[in-house]
């Protein structure tokens, strides 16, 4: 059985922005990913920004078309599906 994907890790292209410009760029990317997620997969996202990576967990399974759509956003280097694994102590 194929496991459903609820998380995506988005890698951002090399940026030469500094200060608030960099933060503003990441926020715009985050908003674009959220809009695409709602339009394509019907899910809501709570993105976590950790430069130069954005982790995008969703409340709905992510489709192949979502990954294709995000790959076309300017500033995105790569997007990978991810599975959340429980930590063992």
N, C-alpha and C positions, 0 to 999 in steps of 0.2 A: 504494500500500500504506500502510495506517495504521500509524504508529509506536506501539509499546507504551510505556506510561507507567510508569516505575519510581520517580519522585520526586513529592513533593507539597510545596507551600509553604503553610503554615498561618498565617494572620494572626489574632492574638488581639485580642479587644475591649479597649477602654480599661480599664486597671486603676488602682484607687486603693489598691493594696496596696504596702507598703514592706518592705524588708529581707527577712528569712527568709520572711515570709508570701508575698511575690511569688514567690520562688524555689520555695517549696512548691507554689504554685498552678501554676506552669509544669511542675513535675515531675509533678503529677497529670494535667495535660493531656497531657503526653508519654506517660504510662502508658496513658491512655485511648485515644490514637491507636494505640499499639502493640497493645493488646487488640483494637481494631476491625480493625486490619490483619491480625492472625492469624485472627480469626473470619471476616472477609468475604473477604479476598484470599489467605489462607494464607501471607502473607509475614512476614518478620522486618524490624524497623526498627531503625535506629540514628539516633535523632533528634538534631539539632543545634539547640540553643536559642540564638537571637540575638534578644533582646527587641526588639520584640513579635512576632517571627516564629519559627516552628519549621519547619525543613527536615526532611522525613521521607523519606529514601531507603529503598527496599525491595529485597529480593532476588527478589521476584516482581512481575509486572505488576499494577498497581492497576486495579481495576474501577470502573465507574461507581457501583455500589452502595457501594463504600468511600467515595467522595467525598460521596455523599448521607448516609451514616451519620455521617461526621465533621462535616458541616455542622450536624447536630442536637445536637452536644455543647455544653452551656452554656459560654460563654466564648470560643467560636470565632466570629470575625467572617466569615472567608472562607477557602476552601481552593481552591488552583489547581494544576492539573497542571503539571509542569515536565519539561523534557528536559535532560539533562546534555550540554553541548557541550565538546569538547576545546579547550583554549586553543591559539592559534597565537602563536608568538613573533615 
